[in-house]
Amino acid sequence: MAKSFLRTALDNLVEARQRRADLYATGALLTLDDASLKAMGLTREELRRRPSQRAII
């Protein structure tokens, strides 16, 4: 059965919010020092390869 218009709209909204949250989190993680990133199992290079957003509009 095909999805309804409202369900498709809701799915798109949730996906857009998730992408926005990922951008925000990546930008925030990039502000941490290397020791903190290493403690979380991340590297600055790995984070730089992810899409990021420097400022929230």
N, CA and C atoms as an extended XYZ file, in Angstrom:
171
Properties=species:S:1:pos:R:3:atomname:S:1:resname:S:1:resid:I:1 pbc="F F F"
N         0.840       -1.180        0.000 N   MET     1
C         0.000        0.000        0.000 CA  MET     1
C         0.883        1.241        0.000 C   MET     1
N         0.521        2.208       -0.769 N   ALA     2
C         1.288        3.446       -0.878 CA  ALA     2
C         1.119        4.279        0.395 C   ALA     2
N         2.166        5.024        0.711 N   LYS     3
C         2.098        5.906        1.874 CA  LYS     3
C         1.186        7.084        1.576 C   LYS     3
N         0.528        7.563        2.604 N   SER     4
C        -0.323        8.732        2.434 CA  SER     4
C         0.542        9.983        2.314 C   SER     4
N        -0.060       11.027        1.830 N   PHE     5
C         0.629       12.301        1.684 CA  PHE     5
C         1.175       12.787        3.022 C   PHE     5
N         0.376       12.695        4.068 N   LEU     6
C         0.804       13.168        5.387 CA  LEU     6
C         1.962       12.343        5.939 C   LEU     6
N         1.923       11.044        5.723 N   ARG     7
C         3.001       10.187        6.209 CA  ARG     7
C         4.310       10.507        5.487 C   ARG     7
N         4.223       10.720        4.185 N   THR     8
C         5.413       11.079        3.413 CA  THR     8
C         5.968       12.423        3.883 C   THR     8
N         5.081       13.387        4.122 N   ALA     9
C         5.508       14.700        4.598 CA  ALA     9
C         6.172       14.580        5.967 C   ALA     9
N         5.618       13.787        6.850 N   LEU    10
C         6.197       13.590        8.180 CA  LEU    10
C         7.562       12.911        8.091 C   LEU    10
N         7.677       11.899        7.259 N   ASP    11
C         8.962       11.213        7.065 CA  ASP    11
C        10.026       12.178        6.548 C   ASP    11
N         9.658       13.038        5.613 N   ASN    12
C        10.595       14.020        5.076 CA  ASN    12
C        11.002       15.036        6.134 C   ASN    12
N        10.065       15.449        6.961 N   LEU    13
C        10.359       16.388        8.035 CA  LEU    13
C        11.326       15.773        9.046 C   LEU    13
N        11.085       14.538        9.424 N   VAL    14
C        11.959       13.852       10.379 CA  VAL    14
C        13.357       13.692        9.798 C   VAL    14
N        13.454       13.337        8.540 N   GLU    15
C        14.758       13.175        7.898 CA  GLU    15
C        15.521       14.493        7.838 C   GLU    15
N        14.826       15.569        7.535 N   ALA    16
C        15.474       16.888        7.480 CA  ALA    16
C        15.958       17.310        8.859 C   ALA    16
N        15.158       17.061        9.878 N   ARG    17
C        15.570       17.398       11.250 CA  ARG    17
C        16.781       16.580       11.675 C   ARG    17
N        16.824       15.318       11.278 N   GLN    18
C        17.961       14.460       11.621 CA  GLN    18
C        19.242       14.965       10.959 C   GLN    18
N        19.144       15.352        9.687 N   ARG    19
C        20.316       15.905        8.997 CA  ARG    19
C        20.787       17.182        9.674 C   ARG    19
N        19.855       18.039       10.068 N   ARG    20
C        20.198       19.290       10.754 CA  ARG    20
C        20.883       19.005       12.089 C   ARG    20
N        20.385       18.031       12.831 N   ALA    21
C        20.990       17.665       14.116 CA  ALA    21
C        22.396       17.104       13.905 C   ALA    21
N        22.582       16.300       12.867 N   ASP    22
C        23.907       15.752       12.564 CA  ASP    22
C        24.897       16.866       12.221 C   ASP    22
N        24.452       17.848       11.444 N   LEU    23
C        25.307       18.981       11.097 CA  LEU    23
C        25.707       19.757       12.349 C   LEU    23
N        24.745       19.993       13.216 N   TYR    24
C        25.002       20.736       14.445 CA  TYR    24
C        25.981       19.974       15.344 C   TYR    24
N        25.771       18.673       15.500 N   ALA    25
C        26.633       17.866       16.359 CA  ALA    25
C        28.058       17.810       15.822 C   ALA    25
N        28.206       17.670       14.527 N   THR    26
C        29.548       17.633       13.941 CA  THR    26
C        30.269       18.953       14.164 C   THR    26
N        29.579       20.053       13.973 N   GLY    27
C        30.176       21.364       14.221 CA  GLY    27
C        30.580       21.549       15.669 C   GLY    27
N        29.740       21.080       16.582 N   ALA    28
C        30.060       21.195       18.004 CA  ALA    28
C        31.256       20.315       18.366 C   ALA    28
N        31.320       19.121       17.806 N   LEU    29
C        32.451       18.226       18.091 CA  LEU    29
C        33.766       18.806       17.586 C   LEU    29
N        33.721       19.520       16.479 N   LEU    30
C        34.936       20.116       15.937 CA  LEU    30
C        35.504       21.211       16.838 C   LEU    30
N        34.722       21.724       17.756 N   THR    31
C        35.224       22.746       18.673 CA  THR    31
C        35.989       22.142       19.849 C   THR    31
N        35.887       20.832       20.032 N   LEU    32
C        36.587       20.175       21.142 CA  LEU    32
C        38.067       19.997       20.820 C   LEU    32
N        38.864       19.823       21.871 N   ASP    33
C        40.296       19.597       21.662 CA  ASP    33
C        40.549       18.140       21.253 C   ASP    33
N        41.749       17.884       20.741 N   ASP    34
C        42.090       16.558       20.224 CA  ASP    34
C        42.030       15.473       21.290 C   ASP    34
N        42.412       15.799       22.527 N   ALA    35
C        42.386       14.804       23.606 CA  ALA    35
C        40.949       14.346       23.891 C   ALA    35
N        40.027       15.278       23.896 N   SER    36
C        38.621       14.937       24.135 CA  SER    36
C        38.067       14.085       23.000 C   SER    36
N        38.419       14.448       21.770 N   LEU    37
C        37.961       13.660       20.625 CA  LEU    37
C        38.522       12.251       20.676 C   LEU    37
N        39.791       12.135       21.034 N   LYS    38
C        40.427       10.819       21.119 CA  LYS    38
C        39.753        9.970       22.188 C   LYS    38
N        39.365       10.577       23.305 N   ALA    39
C        38.674        9.849       24.383 CA  ALA    39
C        37.324        9.303       23.905 C   ALA    39
N        36.724        9.964       22.920 N   MET    40
C        35.443        9.507       22.364 CA  MET    40
C        35.623        8.575       21.176 C   MET    40
N        36.877        8.344       20.795 N   GLY    41
C        37.136        7.457       19.670 CA  GLY    41
C        36.986        8.126       18.317 C   GLY    41
N        37.114        9.449       18.279 N   LEU    42
C        36.980       10.198       17.041 CA  LEU    42
C        38.286       10.899       16.716 C   LEU    42
N        38.459       11.237       15.458 N   THR    43
C        39.603       12.040       15.054 CA  THR    43
C        39.090       13.291       14.352 C   THR    43
N        39.892       14.322       14.378 N   ARG    44
C        39.516       15.579       13.733 CA  ARG    44
C        39.351       15.378       12.222 C   ARG    44
N        40.220       14.563       11.623 N   GLU    45
C        40.113       14.293       10.178 CA  GLU    45
C        38.801       13.592        9.841 C   GLU    45
N        38.408       12.644       10.677 N   GLU    46
C        37.144       11.934       10.453 CA  GLU    46
C        35.971       12.913       10.495 C   GLU    46
N        36.006       13.827       11.448 N   LEU    47
C        34.935       14.812       11.561 CA  LEU    47
C        34.946       15.802       10.399 C   LEU    47
N        36.115       16.149        9.910 N   ARG    48
C        36.198       17.093        8.796 CA  ARG    48
C        35.641       16.503        7.510 C   ARG    48
N        35.671       15.179        7.390 N   ARG    49
C        35.114       14.542        6.190 CA  ARG    49
C        33.600       14.544        6.214 C   ARG    49
N        33.017       14.640        7.402 N   ARG    50
C        31.561       14.719        7.518 CA  ARG    50
C        31.107       16.118        7.129 C   ARG    50
N        29.902       16.236        6.614 N   PRO    51
C        29.368       17.582        6.379 CA  PRO    51
C        29.206       18.288        7.721 C   PRO    51
N        29.487       19.565        7.755 N   SER    52
C        29.341       20.303        9.006 CA  SER    52
C        28.742       21.667        8.727 C   SER    52
N        28.290       22.267        9.783 N   GLN    53
C        27.704       23.598        9.709 CA  GLN    53
C        28.370       24.424       10.791 C   GLN    53
N        29.042       25.456       10.408 N   ARG    54
C        29.803       26.260       11.363 CA  ARG    54
C        28.905       27.140       12.228 C   ARG    54
N        27.836       27.667       11.680 N   ALA    55
C        26.991       28.579       12.432 CA  ALA    55
C        25.526       28.181       12.250 C   ALA    55
N        24.778       28.347       13.301 N   ILE    56
C        23.338       28.077       13.233 CA  ILE    56
C        22.628       29.358       12.782 C   ILE    56
N        21.788       29.211       11.808 N   ILE    57
C        21.071       30.372       11.257 CA  ILE    57
C        19.814       30.596       12.059 C   ILE    57
